[in-house]
Amino acid sequence: MKLIKHNQKAWDKKVEDGVVYTKPASRETIEKAKAGEWEITVTTERPVPGSWFPSSLKGIKILCLASGGGQQAPILAAAGADVSVVDISDMQLAQDRFVAERDGLYLEAIQGDMADLHFFEDGSFDLIVHPVSNVFVENILPVWKETARVLKTGGTLISGFTNPLLYLFDDEQEEKGILDVKHSVPFSGLTAISEKELQRHLDNNLTIEFGHTLEDQVQGQIDAGFAITGFYEDDFGGNRLIDNYIKTFIATKATKIL
């Protein structure tokens, strides 16, 4: 609970600082979505393929999970979907509410933990959009189980997540142009750094992150009752040294079969 509260405050601070993942969609973007011209991302740069969505979103019930910030949820609502967005940060959700009010959209914004969706009944949604965010929870297996519970059989889960190898390297050394292996995977922001560095994160409301194994990321979905039916990779758009060597984000399309 303390971790959740801390990362909630950290994301509130990101909104105040205006980081890219907190900037709401423009009026122009929403107007295009209303006209049927839209796309979203669940990683960093690369849009989700249009083929991963139904041909029409009219009447489709979508959950945007840990997806506040006024980006995915308003665009999907403008395209005709019945959208609920859940996020731990109320300031992130305020961005969704802002776009909805500005552009005449209806969406439901709920503050909550991605691993505990008790406020939704079983089989509530046709589709779940889950952008890169499970790095902020210590255990992701409950997240997959909850998505499977609230999704209808045959429904789709679109997830973005971080390749854990990103957490192998020393961030300060990378800024100097050196890829220096420092950490192991799985990575825990609670134990892998010094007490002094951890205290700096706590004092400055910096997010605490976790590098989950690919087994938990992919097999975890399968064990929860999904079949992986789509896959692609993404990177920081050339803004990080590691982009020269490997892509460090993954997106999967999964279908609930159990």
N, C-alpha and C positions, 0 to 999 in steps of 0.2 A: 504493500500500500504506500509506503514511503517513497519507493521508486516511482510509482505511478504519479504521485503528487509532485515529485521533483520534475519529472519530464513534462508534466502539465505546465508547470511554471516556466520551464525552459522553452516550450513551444509558444507560450504567451509572449515571452521575451523576443522570440524570433519574429512574431508578428509586429511587435513594436519596432524592431530593427529593420523590418521590410525585406527579409530574405526572400529569394525567388519563389520558394514553395508556399509563401503566404500571400502572394499577390493575386487578387481576384481577376477573373476573366473580364475582358473589356466588353463594353456595350456592343461593339462591332462583332466580336466573337459570338456573343449571345444571339444577335440578330441573324447571323449566318446559320447558327444552329437551328433557329426557328424555321429557317428556309430549307433545312435539310442538309446543310453543308457544315460538317463538324468532324472533329477528331479529338481524342484525349491521349494523355500519356499516363503510364503507371510506373515508369522508370525515370529517366532524366531527359533524353532527347527524342528518342524514336517513338512515333505514334503507335498506338495499338492498331493492328490491321482491322480494317472495316469488316472483314469476313468473320471476325471473332464475335460480332454482334448480330442480333436478328436483323433482317432486312428492314424492319420498321420497329421503332421503339414505342409506338403508340400503345399505351396501356401496359407496358412491361414494367414490372415492379423491380426496382434496382436498389440495392444497398451499396452506398459508397462507404467503405469501412476504413476507419483511421485515415480519412480522406478530406478533412476540413481544409479551408483555404480559399474557397470560392472559385475552384477550378473545375474538377470533374463533375461534381454534383449539379451545379447550375447549367453546364453545357448539356448534360444528359436530360435534365428537366426541360430545357428549351427544345430539345429534339423530340419531346413527347413522352418521355418516361415518367413513371410515378416513383419519385426518388426520396429515399431517406439517407441522411448522412450522419455517421457517428464519428466522433473524435474526442480525444481526451481534453483538448484545449478549447475552452469556450471562446477565446479570441479568434481561433481559427474558424470556428463555427460562425462567428459574427461576420466573417468575410462571405460565407455562403448566404447568410441572412441579408446582407447588404446587397448582393447581386440579385437575389430573389425579389427584394423590395424595389430595387432600381429598375428592373426589367420585367416586372409583372409575372414572376414565376411562382409556382408553389413547390416547396420542398419541405421535408421534415428534418430538423436539425436536433440531434440528441447528443448531449455530453455523456460519454461513457467509455469504458475499457474495451478494447477490441477482443479481449479474451473472455468477456462476460456480457453476452447479449440477452440477458434474462428478460428484457423488456420486449423481445420479439418472440412470437410463437413459432413452433416448428413449421418448416415449409412456407415461410412468409414471402420469399423472394424468388424471382425468376433468374436473376443475375446479380452477382456481387463483384464490385470493382474495388480492389485492395492495392493501392499504390505502395511503393517502398515505404514501409513504416514498421515492420515487425522487428527491425533492429532495436526498437525501443522497449521491447519486452524480453524478459529473461528466458522465458520458455514459450516457444511458438506452437507447440503441439495443441494446447487448448484453443488457440486461434483457429487452427484448421478444423478442430472438432466443432466449434461453434459455427463456423461458416457452413459446414455440412449440415448442421442441425437446422439452421434457419433458411437453407436453400431447398427449393423443391427438387424432387428426383428428376433428373434430366436437365437441371439448371446448370448454369455456367459460373465458374469462379475465375476471374481474371486477376492475377497477382503479379506485382513487381517486387523483387527482393534483391538483396545485395549478395554477390558472390563473396563468401567469407574470406577468400584470399586477400581482399582489400585490407583486412585487419592484421595481416602478417607484418606490415611494414610500419616503420617509425615515421609518424607524420612530420616531425620536425626535420628529419633527414631528407624526406621527399621534397620538402620545400627548398632544400639546398641542392636538389638534383641528384639525390642518391636514394636508391631503393635498398634499404637496409632491413633485413628480416629481424624482427624484434619479438613478435608475439606468436602464440600458437592459436590454433582453432580447435574447438570453439573458443571465441574471445569474449571475455566479460569485462566491461568497463568498470565493474566494481572491484575486481581483483587483479587485473592485468597491469594497472598503473600504480604508481606510488601513492601512499597515503596523502602526501602533499599535493600531488596532481589531482587526486580525487577530491580533495577538499577545495581546490581551485574550481573544479567543475561545480561543486555544490554551492560555493559562495557566489559564483558568477552566473548561476542558472544556465549552465551548459548541459546539453543533453547527455545522459548516460546511455551508451550503446552496447549492443551485443552482436557478435559475428557468429551466426548459427551455421551448423554444418549443412552441406548440401543434402545429406541424408534426411535431416529434419525438415529441410525446405521442400524437398521433392517427395521422398518416401513418406514424409509426414502427411502430405496431401493424399497420397494413395491409401495410406492406412486409415485415413478419416473417411474414405469412401469415394474418392475421386479417381478418374482416369485422366491422365495428362494427354491432351489432344492438340496442343500448340505450344511453341517455344521460340523465343528469340533473345538476343543479347543486346546490351546497350553500354554506353560509357559516359564520361563526363564531357563529351564533345570536344576533346582535345585540351581541356583545361587542367588536366592532371598528368603528371609524368607517367603514371602507370598506363594511361591511355595508349601510349606508344607500344605497349607490349600485350595487353589483353583487355577485353571488355569485362567490367566488374559489376554489371547489373544484368539480371535475368527477368524475363516475363514469361509466365506460363498461362495457358488456357486449360482449365480442367472442367470435366463434366462429372456431376454427381451421379454415380451409378448404383449406390447402395442406400 
